[in-house]
Amino acid sequence: MRIFNTLHLGVKELRGLTRDPMMLVLIVYAFTLSIYTASKAMPETLNRAAIAIVDEDRSPISSRIITAFNPPYFSIPKLISQSEMDRRMDAGVDTFAIDIPPEFQRDLLAGRSPAIQLNIDATRMSQAFTGGRYIQSIIDSEINEFLAHYRSAAILPVDLALRARFNPTLNKSWFGSINQVITAVTMLSIILTGAALIREREHGTIEHLLVMPVTPLEIMVSKIWSMGLVVLVASGLALLFVVQGLLAVRVEGSVALFLFGAALQLFATTCMGIFLATIAGTMPQFGLLLILILLPLQALSGNVTPRESMPEIIQNLMLAAPNTHFVILAQAVLFRGAGFDVIWPQLVALLVIGAVFFVFSLYRFKRFLLM
């Protein structure tokens, strides 16, 4: 393989990418707006949940309960009538609706156990489970303080010392932004490399390459390094300006070590993109293949849910996917500040998987050029 041929062919790929406005928009979106959206729109987070209250008692205790619900977890409660409660929930206006019955305070002071009705829109599953527990805790706390006539912390038999490591403020947007960077590295590397090869075939320039004094290995390596470089630079800039700058997310470990691991991941995923492009004849077919490949890669790699919660057979099968090792590596470095001594098994796994993909992709690519 001649280095100069590979270098010039890679520069040609970069020039071709600059003339593709849709790909440029996709790159910018994936490493800017997509990261910002993922950090701010966390579905499992209880944030300004819509709540309405039917106050049929109109007593001091009911007023305490109403004023106890505040942002950021809940929106300011809407005071509605009982006839409006079902209609508003049917329309999806309220996620939670509380009905405080008449004479609730009198029954409470008399030692009876009055009931408060809580209606939850369970179609919003993540907020339903979290919000139900929050509401129960808030109401119990207000009632206990009202009956005791003062605010006090409950004395527990065990002193629990809670230490939140790596994210002391428990800000879930930190994880959303970094996980989106991890996702974008995998997604863009496959798309850009595969699209570059299919673009050559659709435009007829692949025939020009065949009559030039270049080898299939040089053509393939040029696409790998050029598209991988674009994604690597974009991910580094996203971590610097979007994650650490705009979102003020703390990165615990070495960004350079993360980028080194990302380079090995790009070696594997760009080869995967070429392999898929040799199977697909057109860009629509390539898009359908991406749906079949990217969704399992993202859902089963541990980026969305912990691998430990998956069946053991799935955990073992996903060890053959480069994305699994990259997620472990990236989260260890960026979240927990791990060093090379911790993540070296993932680096070795990425190198081996990338080498296997490279061999298979080169074989398919040679056959692709002869078709």
N, C-alpha and C positions, 0 to 999 in steps of 0.2 A: 504494500500500500504506500503510495506516495503522499507525503504530508501536504505538499503544495496543492495537489489536486483536491484533496479533502478540504483544505482551507478555502480555496476558491469556490468550490461547490457549496460549502456552507454559507459563504457570503452571498452567493446567488439565492439561497433559500431565505436569507434574511431580507434581501431586496424584494423577493416575491411576497414575503409576509407584509412588508410596508405598503404594498399595492393592493392588499386585501383589507378593505375598511371594516368588514364585518368581524374578521378575526381580531383586528386591533381593538374594536369595541368590546369584544368578548374578554380579551385579556385585561383591559382597563376595568371593566365591570367586575370580573372575578376577583381582582386584587384590591378593589376599593369599596364600591357600594355594596357588594355581596358580603364583604367582611363586616362592614358597619351594620348592615341589616341583621346578620347573624348574631351580633353582639347585643343588639337592642330588642330583638323580637324572639326572646327565648320562650318557647311554648310552655315549658314546665315551670316558669316563674309566675308567681302570683303578683301581678302588677296592675293596679287600678282596676280591680275586678268590679263589675257592675253589681250593686247591691241595693235593694229596696226594702223598706220596713213599713209594716202596718202597725201603727201604735194605737191599739184600742184601749189602753190603760191610761195613757197621758198622765203618768206619775213621775216622781223624781227618779225612780229606778229605771223606768223606760227611757227617760231623757239621758241618763248616764250611758245606757247601752247604745243609744243612737249616736252619741258624740264619741264613742269609743272607736268607731270605724273611720279611719282616716287614710289618706295616701301615705306611702306608696303602694301598700298592699291592696287597699280598697279605695274605690272612688267615694266621694261624699254621698252618704245614703239618700235615696229619694223617698220622701214620705208619701205613701200612696194609701188608697182605701182598699178594703178587702176585695171589693168587686173588680179592682184593676189588677190584682196580683196574678191571677191565672192568664189574663189577656196579655200582660206584659211578658210573662215567661213564654207563652206560646209564640209570641213575636220575636223572641230572642233578645229582648231589650235588657233583661236582668239575668245574671247568672245565679244570684242568691236572693231569696225573698224571705224575710223574717216576719212572723206574725206574733206580736205580743198580745195575749188575750186580755179581756177586761178584768179588773180587780186583781191583776197579777201581783201588785205590791202588797195588797191586803192579805192575800193568801200566803205570800212569802213571809210576812211578819207574823202571821198566825201559826207558823210552823208547818203549814201544808206544803206540798210539792207541786206547784203549778207547772204546766208544760208550755214551752215556747216552741212554735212550729217553725222549722227551717226547711224551705223548699230549695232544691238545688237542680240546676240544669245540668244533668249528668252527660249530655252530649259534649260538653266541654270537659273532657275527662281529667286532664291534668290539673285544671283549676278546681274541679269539683272535689277531688280527693284532698288537695292541699288546703283549699279554702274552708272546707267543712271542719277540719281540725282547728284551723285558726279561729273560726267563728265560735266554736264550742269553748275554746280556751279563753277568748275575750269575754264572752258572756259569763262564764264561771268566775272569772277574776272580778268583774264588776259587781256581781251579786255577792260574792264573799266579802268584798270591801264595803259594800253597802250595809250588810248585816253586822260587820264588825265595827262600823262607824269610823274606820281609819284605814289608811293604806299601809300594808306591810308585806314583806316578802315571806313566803312560807318557809318554815324551818324544816329542813330535810334531815333525815337520820344520817345521810351520807353526803359529804362535801365533794361534789363533782367538779374537778378542775378541767375546764374545756380549753383546749389549745387548737385553734384553726391554723394549720400549717399551709404554706404556699399561697393561700388566698385568705388573709386574716379578716378581710371585710365581708367574706362570703358573697362576693359579687359574681353572679353567674355569667355576666357578660364577658368576663375575662376568658372563660372557657369557650364561649361561642365564637369569639373573634379568632383565637388561635386555632381552634379546630377547623374553622373555615379556611384558613391558610393551608392547613394540611390537606384538606379536601381539594382546594384549587390546584395544588401542585400535581396531584394525581390526575385530575380531570383534564387540565390544560395540556399536560405533556402528551397524553394519549390523543387528544383531539388535534393538536397542532401537527404532530408528526404524521398521523394518519391522513389528515387533510392535505398536507404538503405532498404526499405521494399520490393521492387521488387527483389533486390539482394538476400534477405533471401528466397524468394519463388523460384527463379530460381535455387539457389544452394541447395535447400532442407533443409536448416537449420531451417526453420520455424517449421518443424515437431519436431525438437529437442527441441525447446522452449516449444512446447505444452505439452511435457511429463515432463518438469521441474516444480518444485514448484513455478512458477511465474504466475501472473495474466496478462490478456490483458492490464490492466491499467498500470502495471509496464513496460511492453514491450513498450507501446506507449510513455510513459513519458520518458523512456530512450533514445528513438530516438529523441524526441523533444529537450531535454536538450543537448545531445551530438552534434547534427548537428547545433543547434542554437548557441552553444558555439563556434564552428568552425567559423561560419559566423561572429559572434560578435567580436571575436579576430582579424579575418582578416580585418574587416572593421575598427577597431581601429588602426591597424598597417598601413592600407592604408591611413587613414587620417593623421597619424603622419609622415610617411616616404615618401609617394608618393605625397599627396596633399600639406601638409605644407613643407615638406623637398625638394623633387625634383622639384615640380612645383612652390614652394614659394607662395602658395595661402593663403591668410589671412582668418582664421576662427574666426568669430566675437564672437560667443557664447561659451558656455561650452561644451566641447567634452564629459564630463561625463554625462551631461544631454541628449545629443544626443544618447549616447550609452544606456542610460536607456530607452529612447523611442524606440530605435532599438530593445532592448530586448523584449518589448511588441509587436512590429511588428513581431519579429521572433516567438513569441508564437502563433500568428495568422497564419502566413504563413507556419510554419512547420506543424501545424494541417491541413492546406489546402493541403500540399504535401502528407500527409498520406491519406487524403480523396481521392485525385486523384489517388494515387497508389492502393487503394482498388477497384477503378472503372476499372483501366487499368489492364489487365492480364499480359502484357509483357512490356519490356522497349520501343520497338517501339510505342506501343499504348500510353504509358505514354508520349513519346515525342510529339505525335500528340495532346494530350490533353493540353500539355504545350503551344503549339502554340495558341490554342483557348483561353487559360486563360491569358497568360503573355502579349500578344499583347494588348488586351483591357485594362488590368491593367496599363500598362506603358503609353499607348497613352491617356487614359481618366482620369488619376489620377491628372493631373496638372503638371507633371514632364516635359513633352514635350512642351505643350502649356498651357496658363493660363486657369483655370476652368471657369473664367468669360466669356471667348469667346465661350464656348460650349452652346448648347441648355439647357434650364433650366431642362428639364426632365432627361437629361444625368447627370447634376450636382447632382440632387437628387438621382438618381439610384446609382451613384458611391460613395455615402456616406455609402453604405453598404460594400464597399471594404476597407480593412485595409490599402491598399497602398495609398489611397487618404488622409487619416489622417496622415500617416507617412510622405508623401511629404510635407504637410502643416507644420508639426512639425519640420522636418529636415531643411527645408528652413528658417523657422522662427529662429531657433537656430543658424545654421551655417552661414546664410547670414546676419541676422539682429540682432543677439545677444539677442534673446528673452529669458526670464527666465521662471521659472515654472508657475508664475502667468498668463502668456500669453498662454502657450501650454497645460494647464491642461485639457481643453475639449478634445483635441486630445488624450491625455493619457487615459482618461476615455473611449473614444470611442474605442481605440485599445484594452483595457482590456475587454470591453463588447463583441466586435466582436470576440476576441480570445476565450473567454469563450464559445460563441455559436458554433464556429468552433470546439472547443475541444469536446463538447458534441456530435455533429454530427459525427465527425471523430471517436470517441470512439465507437459509435454505429456501424458505418460501419466497423471498425477494428475488432470488435467482430464477426460480420458476416463473415468477410474475413477469420478469423482463422478457422471457421467451414466449409468453402467451401472445 
